[in-house]
């Protein structure tokens, strides 16, 4: 089933701002070493390790918070949809995402619309590996996909799914999964590429991201940066969610533009 990044992808988002506090989750020791850094048109990237295969941890724009996922394959070959793994509420029904703020809901664990389009990427971190490491990690991802049958903002979201993959690879992951995807991937990149001090910047970076107008597909539309392809049936715009007590409104984008997240 095709999924729209803008419009119908309310089910691609996560992480309520009411849960910003860090949980102190454990992390493992990183085995990859920094080999190079480059500048991407969307975000700074770093590449660790060596080998002909890669795993690239990514974050992208989406309604309201963004999405975290991993893309993998052979260096130099464009990835296909089957080479994408990430956790999200199942299907295109925005109500599944809203329900996931209260109870676990059925999940999808593969490609979602926008994952392979560079213009939506907000952060990325690539790790190069050998063929043996690649095969072993892909096998783990397939097992993880098979058993990850539910999505929950509080209990198990897309950041937590990606953190499990990172830990399996021997990488460090941010100490909280209740943060914006862009902050999650950026922090992962830093703490695994020679910037251990970044672990102490997690809260401040997350607070800073709260006011970033380009983190949110709705805000980008209101600013005229992008145009929505479609909206959920029966609504003038995708559901607008205000975090604190979760509230949903189907007001047109023009009237909802000033109502950003309120803790």
C-alpha positions as semicolon CSV with decimal commas, in nm:
position;residue;x (nm);y (nm);z (nm)
1;X;0,000;0,000;0,000
2;X;0,138;0,339;-0,101
3;X;0,174;0,600;0,169
4;X;0,183;0,978;0,140
5;X;0,454;1,170;0,319
6;X;0,238;1,482;0,337
7;X;-0,133;1,446;0,394
8;X;-0,201;1,084;0,477
9;X;0,113;1,015;0,676
10;X;-0,010;1,121;1,018
11;X;0,052;0,756;1,103
12;X;0,423;0,807;1,039
13;X;0,492;1,027;1,340
14;X;0,578;0,985;1,703
15;X;0,713;1,105;2,034
16;X;0,490;1,335;2,245
17;X;0,659;1,639;2,392
18;X;0,511;1,542;2,728
19;X;0,779;1,269;2,733
20;X;1,093;1,476;2,681
21;X;1,258;1,369;3,008
22;X;1,539;1,119;2,958
23;X;1,485;0,761;3,071
24;X;1,849;0,669;3,129
25;X;1,840;0,364;2,903
26;X;2,165;0,170;2,879
27;X;2,391;0,192;2,575
28;X;2,662;-0,038;2,439
29;X;3,019;0,037;2,334
30;X;3,066;0,148;1,974
31;X;3,303;-0,060;1,763
32;X;3,302;0,155;1,449
33;X;3,570;0,417;1,392
34;X;3,522;0,745;1,209
35;X;3,672;0,736;0,861
36;X;3,527;1,039;0,682
37;X;3,277;1,322;0,698
38;X;3,092;1,499;0,419
39;X;2,834;1,772;0,378
40;X;2,493;1,676;0,240
41;X;2,245;1,929;0,103
42;X;1,999;1,829;0,375
43;X;2,221;1,745;0,671
44;X;2,576;1,683;0,783
45;X;2,669;1,315;0,760
46;X;2,942;1,094;0,898
47;X;3,055;0,753;0,782
48;X;3,203;0,499;1,022
49;X;3,370;0,163;0,971
50;X;3,482;0,002;0,648
51;X;3,346;-0,244;0,396
52;X;3,139;-0,266;0,080
53;X;2,802;-0,273;0,257
54;X;2,628;-0,013;0,469
55;X;2,353;0,065;0,716
56;X;2,235;0,425;0,712
57;X;2,031;0,552;1,004
58;X;1,800;0,831;0,888
59;X;1,539;1,077;1,011
60;X;1,295;1,255;0,786
61;X;1,018;1,513;0,795
62;X;0,661;1,402;0,852
63;X;0,348;1,504;1,042
64;X;0,408;1,619;1,340
65;X;0,743;1,492;1,473
66;X;0,918;1,302;1,196
67;X;1,023;0,940;1,142
68;X;1,337;0,740;1,223
69;X;1,441;0,438;1,013
70;X;1,735;0,253;0,861
71;X;1,829;0,197;0,496
72;X;2,080;-0,072;0,401
73;X;2,249;-0,225;0,098
74;X;2,568;-0,243;-0,105
75;X;2,771;0,074;-0,151
76;X;2,706;0,231;-0,492
77;X;2,375;0,053;-0,549
78;X;2,051;0,249;-0,502
79;X;1,837;0,098;-0,224
80;X;1,490;-0,039;-0,293
81;X;1,185;-0,038;-0,069
82;X;1,276;-0,383;0,066
83;X;1,601;-0,230;0,197
84;X;1,418;-0,005;0,443
85;X;1,319;-0,091;0,799
86;X;1,137;0,125;1,051
87;X;0,849;0,101;1,297
88;X;0,524;0,294;1,241
89;X;0,150;0,256;1,302
90;X;-0,009;0,023;1,050
91;X;-0,171;0,163;0,738
92;X;-0,273;0,516;0,643
93;X;-0,544;0,578;0,902
94;X;-0,442;0,877;1,121
95;X;-0,656;0,744;1,405
96;X;-0,407;0,459;1,450
97;X;-0,136;0,713;1,529
98;X;-0,360;0,898;1,775
99;X;-0,456;0,572;1,949
100;X;-0,086;0,485;1,978
101;X;-0,048;0,769;2,226
102;X;-0,267;0,572;2,468
103;X;-0,234;0,203;2,384
104;X;-0,013;-0,008;2,154
105;X;-0,150;-0,032;1,800
106;X;-0,068;-0,269;1,512
107;X;0,252;-0,175;1,330
108;X;0,426;-0,175;0,995
109;X;0,802;-0,232;0,989
110;X;0,909;-0,154;0,634
111;X;0,922;0,128;0,381
112;X;0,701;0,436;0,419
113;X;0,647;0,713;0,167
114;X;0,937;0,960;0,169
115;X;1,201;0,726;0,315
116;X;1,404;0,714;-0,006
117;X;1,366;1,080;-0,107
118;X;1,663;1,296;-0,006
119;X;1,460;1,616;0,005
120;X;1,281;1,496;0,320
121;X;1,587;1,369;0,510
122;X;1,680;1,574;0,816
123;X;1,976;1,371;0,948
124;X;2,171;1,060;0,858
125;X;2,453;0,841;0,985
126;X;2,611;0,571;0,767
127;X;2,806;0,271;0,896
128;X;3,014;0,062;0,654
129;X;3,043;-0,310;0,722
130;X;3,176;-0,632;0,571
131;X;2,955;-0,883;0,388
132;X;2,950;-1,111;0,692
133;X;2,848;-0,826;0,924
134;X;2,589;-0,713;0,673
135;X;2,426;-1,055;0,639
136;X;2,421;-1,104;1,015
137;X;2,262;-0,764;1,079
138;X;2,004;-0,800;0,802
139;X;1,903;-1,135;0,952
140;X;1,859;-0,962;1,288
141;X;1,649;-0,685;1,129
142;X;1,419;-0,943;0,970
143;X;1,370;-1,113;1,307
144;X;1,308;-0,776;1,470
145;X;1,051;-0,689;1,204
146;X;0,873;-1,019;1,255
147;X;0,834;-0,972;1,629
148;X;0,766;-0,596;1,632
149;X;0,391;-0,624;1,587
150;X;0,284;-0,309;1,775
151;X;0,375;0,060;1,786
152;X;0,342;0,273;2,097
153;X;0,468;0,626;2,158
154;X;0,555;0,542;2,517
155;X;0,647;0,173;2,509
156;X;0,809;0,111;2,169
157;X;0,839;0,371;1,895
158;X;1,052;0,407;1,580
159;X;1,349;0,544;1,777
160;X;1,344;0,236;2,001
161;X;1,325;0,008;1,697
162;X;1,631;0,174;1,541
163;X;1,815;0,172;1,875
164;X;1,778;-0,206;1,890
165;X;1,945;-0,236;1,550
166;X;2,225;-0,001;1,654
167;X;2,290;-0,196;1,974
168;X;2,303;-0,523;1,781
169;X;2,573;-0,369;1,561
170;X;2,776;-0,266;1,867
171;X;2,692;0,104;1,832
172;X;2,585;0,349;2,097
173;X;2,236;0,495;2,080
174;X;2,092;0,802;2,254
175;X;1,991;0,742;2,614
176;X;1,628;0,830;2,543
177;X;1,389;0,727;2,267
178;X;1,138;0,999;2,362
179;X;1,301;1,266;2,146
180;X;1,262;1,403;1,795
181;X;1,390;1,170;1,520
182;X;1,630;1,434;1,387
183;X;1,781;1,478;1,733
184;X;1,796;1,101;1,782
185;X;1,992;1,032;1,462
186;X;2,214;1,340;1,498
187;X;2,302;1,243;1,854
188;X;2,370;0,883;1,751
189;X;2,604;1,005;1,480
190;X;2,794;1,228;1,719
191;X;2,839;0,980;2,004
192;X;2,967;0,717;1,762
193;X;3,210;0,944;1,576
194;X;3,429;1,084;1,848
195;X;3,196;1,330;2,021
196;X;3,107;1,169;2,357
197;X;3,012;1,511;2,497
198;X;2,705;1,499;2,272
199;X;2,538;1,262;2,518
200;X;2,508;1,555;2,759
201;X;2,351;1,777;2,491
202;X;2,051;1,555;2,425
203;X;1,796;1,751;2,626
204;X;1,908;2,095;2,506
205;X;1,914;1,982;2,142
206;X;1,566;1,835;2,176
207;X;1,430;2,157;2,324
208;X;1,592;2,353;2,041
209;X;1,427;2,127;1,784
210;X;1,084;2,206;1,929
211;X;1,099;2,549;1,764
212;X;1,242;2,434;1,432
213;X;0,978;2,510;1,163
214;X;1,121;2,259;0,914
215;X;1,091;1,956;1,142
216;X;0,718;1,942;1,081
217;X;0,542;1,881;0,749
218;X;0,247;2,096;0,854
219;X;0,470;2,391;0,940
220;X;0,646;2,358;0,605
221;X;0,314;2,373;0,420
222;X;0,207;2,680;0,617
223;X;0,539;2,844;0,525
224;X;0,479;2,765;0,157
225;X;0,787;2,539;0,138
226;X;0,596;2,233;0,019
227;X;0,249;2,148;-0,104
228;X;0,040;1,860;0,032
229;X;-0,046;1,587;-0,217
230;X;-0,370;1,496;-0,042
231;X;-0,552;1,499;0,289
232;X;-0,731;1,221;0,476
233;X;-1,079;1,155;0,350
234;X;-1,337;1,384;0,506
235;X;-1,093;1,646;0,635
236;X;-0,965;1,976;0,503
237;X;-0,619;1,900;0,633
238;X;-0,436;1,620;0,815
239;X;-0,525;1,594;1,187
240;X;-0,350;1,855;1,399
241;X;-0,227;1,714;1,728
242;X;-0,131;1,928;2,025
243;X;0,075;1,741;2,281
244;X;0,007;1,772;2,651
245;X;-0,329;1,615;2,669
246;X;-0,352;1,487;2,312
247;X;-0,609;1,687;2,120
248;X;-0,711;1,640;1,758
249;X;-0,857;1,901;1,527
250;X;-0,944;1,895;1,158
251;X;-0,916;2,269;1,113
252;X;-0,780;2,393;0,778
253;X;-0,407;2,451;0,772
254;X;-0,458;2,826;0,758
255;X;-0,628;2,830;1,097
256;X;-0,409;2,564;1,255
257;X;-0,080;2,720;1,151
258;X;-0,029;2,915;1,469
259;X;-0,109;2,624;1,698
260;X;0,219;2,445;1,738
261;X;0,296;2,192;2,009
262;X;0,217;2,297;2,364
263;X;0,373;2,089;2,643
